[in-house]
Amino acid sequence: MGVQLKALPSTAFLCWAKPSGPPIDSAELGRPYSTQVGMAATLILEPAGRSCWDEPVRIAVRGLAPEQPVTLRASLRDENGALFRAHARYRADARGELDLEHAPALGGSFAGCEPMGLLWALKPEKALGQLVKRDVRTPVPVELEVLDGHDPEPGRLLCQARHERDFLQPGVRRELVRAGRVRAALFLPPGKGPFPGIIDLFGSSGGLCEYRASLLAGHGFAVLALAYFRFEDLPKYLNDIHLEYFEEAVDFMLQHPKVKAPSIGLLGFSKGGDLCLSMASFLKDITATVVINACVANTIAPLHYKDMIIPKLVSDTGKIKITKSGFFNFMDTWSNPLEERNHQSLIPLEKAQGPFLFIVGMDDQSWKSEFYAQIASERVSVHAVLGEAVVYGGEPKAHSKAQVDAWQQIQTFFHKHLNGKKSVKHSKM
């Protein structure tokens, strides 16, 4: 058993990335997906029309004047109607063409050569807004525009396109689960199976979050997005947690004909992360566990299992701070898990049957994630640590690159420990 550490700045929802390959040739792309306005400028997207949320999109413009200055804009609205926008200034080459794979942005929401910058740089129109996506059955439409000239006010609209970002790859099936007490959504890859199984848990906001499970299913995993409070007939509040509920979910997965026996993996974020650590430590048939920005002690509410109670980590909500940006900072609210008063809250990781992958946010404002991951590596034995932490920083560009790396690491880890694959074919991200 070992602990692998990977670091990223935080764990936001977006997974935009840089594609690779030669300059776009419109002849190779088939029919360009765009609307021309006025002159013959054409916005070319690859793939045309729609793509998966974790798949890169190549963006190019043809039919511009040589060296023409233009502004590219991207926008989307989430399920709540919140508007997100990004823009960047560019200059066409001598042939009147612009390929974001090679052309640097001259300013705007970002600068430099960032092929997917228009997507990872999207910001909410209203302060403190967060992108909401609950219904993975519908895509997120992204509007792209090319305008003549640069700031302060770009000129007329030259061309535009609409691109849809999907969460369900073709053939992926979604099944609502109402089995005993278990409330969840199961995502199954195309094909006969059986497939390596994963249970996916989110944090203390509650409800049923499906987007990560739906995307993982597109990479060959049977994934159960598991709700554990604030959903349907489940408890409304996170007061007392009973591990038997999660044990029932493990049994459901292992008994499912499409799930590969004899074990499954766990993926958890925030409070869902420490629940995954508890599941791996106390339950059977867990052979791979990934946690993102999680504590190594039980937090927020007492955890019950059979005749055992693990108390919650001591915390002080009076120490919550508000950042200059208006966000809550919970870092100082949590006491040290190594203090004697918290020893009963520590999760006995040494009892787990399989390895752990800790993904650590170096600029996390909720948990002391790096410190907790170091505690875990020392408890499970230092010589078993696989790899070293990679620090990317805490701003959107670095965050995007960190998420791409973390997403690939998660898939590789699960394929290795659940599917027996030593290497995994990476996407173009």
JOPE-V42469 format. One record per backbone hydrogen bond with DSSP energy under -1.0 kcal/mol. NH is the residue of the N-H (numbers start at 1). CO is the residue of the C=O. E is the energy in kcal/mol with one decimal. If there is no record, write none. Layout:
BEGIN
nh=NH co=CO e=E
nh=NH co=CO e=E
END
This chain:
BEGIN
nh=4 co=356 e=-2.2
nh=6 co=358 e=-2.6
nh=8 co=360 e=-4.8
nh=28 co=25 e=-1.9
nh=34 co=32 e=-1.1
nh=35 co=160 e=-3.5
nh=37 co=158 e=-2.8
nh=42 co=62 e=-3.0
nh=44 co=60 e=-3.3
nh=46 co=58 e=-1.9
nh=50 co=48 e=-1.2
nh=51 co=164 e=-2.4
nh=53 co=166 e=-3.3
nh=55 co=52 e=-2.2
nh=58 co=46 e=-3.1
nh=60 co=44 e=-2.1
nh=61 co=98 e=-3.1
nh=62 co=42 e=-2.4
nh=64 co=96 e=-2.5
nh=67 co=93 e=-1.8
nh=68 co=65 e=-2.2
nh=70 co=90 e=-2.3
nh=71 co=147 e=-2.5
nh=72 co=88 e=-2.7
nh=73 co=145 e=-2.4
nh=74 co=86 e=-2.8
nh=75 co=143 e=-1.9
nh=76 co=84 e=-1.9
nh=78 co=82 e=-1.9
nh=79 co=132 e=-1.4
nh=81 co=78 e=-2.0
nh=84 co=76 e=-2.7
nh=85 co=123 e=-2.6
nh=86 co=74 e=-2.0
nh=88 co=72 e=-2.2
nh=89 co=107 e=-2.5
nh=90 co=70 e=-2.9
nh=92 co=68 e=-2.6
nh=93 co=97 e=-2.7
nh=96 co=93 e=-2.0
nh=98 co=61 e=-2.7
nh=100 co=59 e=-2.2
nh=102 co=99 e=-2.1
nh=103 co=99 e=-2.9
nh=105 co=112 e=-2.8
nh=106 co=89 e=-3.5
nh=109 co=87 e=-3.5
nh=112 co=105 e=-2.5
nh=114 co=112 e=-1.1
nh=117 co=114 e=-2.3
nh=119 co=116 e=-1.6
nh=120 co=116 e=-2.3
nh=121 co=117 e=-2.1
nh=122 co=119 e=-1.3
nh=123 co=85 e=-2.5
nh=125 co=83 e=-3.0
nh=129 co=126 e=-1.5
nh=136 co=134 e=-1.0
nh=138 co=135 e=-1.2
nh=140 co=165 e=-2.5
nh=142 co=163 e=-3.5
nh=143 co=75 e=-3.0
nh=144 co=161 e=-3.1
nh=145 co=73 e=-2.6
nh=146 co=159 e=-2.7
nh=147 co=71 e=-2.9
nh=148 co=156 e=-2.4
nh=149 co=69 e=-3.0
nh=155 co=148 e=-4.8
nh=158 co=146 e=-3.2
nh=159 co=146 e=-1.3
nh=160 co=35 e=-2.4
nh=161 co=144 e=-2.5
nh=163 co=142 e=-2.9
nh=164 co=49 e=-2.4
nh=165 co=140 e=-2.5
nh=166 co=51 e=-3.5
nh=172 co=169 e=-2.3
nh=173 co=188 e=-2.7
nh=175 co=186 e=-2.8
nh=177 co=184 e=-3.1
nh=179 co=182 e=-1.1
nh=182 co=179 e=-2.2
nh=184 co=177 e=-1.8
nh=185 co=225 e=-1.9
nh=186 co=175 e=-3.4
nh=187 co=223 e=-2.8
nh=188 co=173 e=-2.4
nh=195 co=258 e=-3.1
nh=198 co=222 e=-2.4
nh=199 co=265 e=-2.1
nh=200 co=224 e=-2.9
nh=201 co=267 e=-3.0
nh=206 co=203 e=-1.4
nh=207 co=229 e=-2.6
nh=214 co=210 e=-2.6
nh=215 co=211 e=-1.7
nh=216 co=212 e=-2.3
nh=217 co=213 e=-1.9
nh=219 co=216 e=-1.9
nh=220 co=217 e=-1.5
nh=221 co=216 e=-1.1
nh=222 co=196 e=-2.5
nh=223 co=187 e=-2.1
nh=224 co=198 e=-2.9
nh=225 co=185 e=-2.9
nh=226 co=200 e=-2.2
nh=227 co=183 e=-2.0
nh=230 co=235 e=-3.8
nh=234 co=231 e=-2.6
nh=239 co=237 e=-1.5
nh=241 co=302 e=-2.4
nh=243 co=304 e=-3.3
nh=245 co=242 e=-1.5
nh=247 co=243 e=-2.1
nh=248 co=244 e=-2.0
nh=249 co=245 e=-1.3
nh=250 co=246 e=-2.1
nh=251 co=247 e=-2.4
nh=252 co=248 e=-2.2
nh=253 co=249 e=-2.1
nh=254 co=250 e=-2.4
nh=255 co=251 e=-1.7
nh=256 co=253 e=-1.0
nh=259 co=256 e=-1.7
nh=260 co=195 e=-3.4
nh=264 co=285 e=-2.1
nh=265 co=197 e=-2.6
nh=266 co=288 e=-2.2
nh=267 co=199 e=-2.6
nh=268 co=290 e=-2.3
nh=269 co=201 e=-1.6
nh=270 co=292 e=-2.4
nh=272 co=269 e=-1.9
nh=273 co=270 e=-1.1
nh=274 co=270 e=-1.4
nh=275 co=271 e=-1.7
nh=276 co=272 e=-1.7
nh=277 co=273 e=-1.9
nh=278 co=274 e=-1.9
nh=279 co=275 e=-2.6
nh=280 co=276 e=-2.7
nh=281 co=277 e=-1.5
nh=282 co=278 e=-2.1
nh=283 co=279 e=-2.5
nh=287 co=264 e=-2.0
nh=289 co=355 e=-1.8
nh=290 co=266 e=-2.9
nh=291 co=357 e=-2.4
nh=292 co=268 e=-2.6
nh=293 co=359 e=-2.5
nh=298 co=345 e=-2.7
nh=301 co=299 e=-2.5
nh=303 co=310 e=-2.5
nh=304 co=241 e=-3.6
nh=305 co=308 e=-2.5
nh=308 co=305 e=-2.3
nh=310 co=303 e=-3.1
nh=313 co=298 e=-2.2
nh=316 co=333 e=-2.1
nh=319 co=316 e=-2.0
nh=320 co=317 e=-1.5
nh=321 co=329 e=-2.3
nh=323 co=327 e=-3.2
nh=326 co=323 e=-1.5
nh=329 co=321 e=-3.4
nh=330 co=365 e=-2.7
nh=333 co=330 e=-1.8
nh=335 co=314 e=-2.2
nh=339 co=336 e=-1.7
nh=342 co=339 e=-2.0
nh=343 co=340 e=-1.4
nh=345 co=342 e=-1.6
nh=347 co=296 e=-2.3
nh=349 co=347 e=-2.2
nh=351 co=348 e=-2.1
nh=352 co=349 e=-2.0
nh=356 co=2 e=-3.3
nh=357 co=289 e=-2.5
nh=358 co=4 e=-3.4
nh=359 co=291 e=-3.0
nh=360 co=6 e=-4.0
nh=362 co=8 e=-1.5
nh=363 co=9 e=-1.2
nh=364 co=361 e=-1.2
nh=369 co=367 e=-1.7
nh=372 co=368 e=-2.3
nh=373 co=369 e=-2.4
nh=374 co=370 e=-2.0
nh=375 co=371 e=-2.0
nh=376 co=372 e=-2.2
nh=377 co=373 e=-2.3
nh=378 co=374 e=-1.9
nh=379 co=375 e=-1.9
nh=380 co=376 e=-2.1
nh=384 co=381 e=-1.3
nh=385 co=382 e=-1.9
nh=386 co=3 e=-1.3
nh=399 co=395 e=-2.9
nh=400 co=396 e=-2.6
nh=401 co=397 e=-1.8
nh=402 co=398 e=-2.4
nh=403 co=399 e=-2.6
nh=404 co=400 e=-2.0
nh=405 co=401 e=-2.0
nh=406 co=402 e=-2.8
nh=407 co=403 e=-2.7
nh=408 co=404 e=-1.8
nh=409 co=405 e=-2.4
nh=410 co=406 e=-2.5
nh=411 co=407 e=-1.8
nh=412 co=408 e=-2.6
nh=413 co=409 e=-2.6
nh=414 co=410 e=-2.3
nh=415 co=411 e=-2.6
nh=416 co=412 e=-2.2
nh=417 co=413 e=-2.2
nh=418 co=414 e=-2.4
nh=419 co=415 e=-1.2
nh=421 co=415 e=-2.2
END
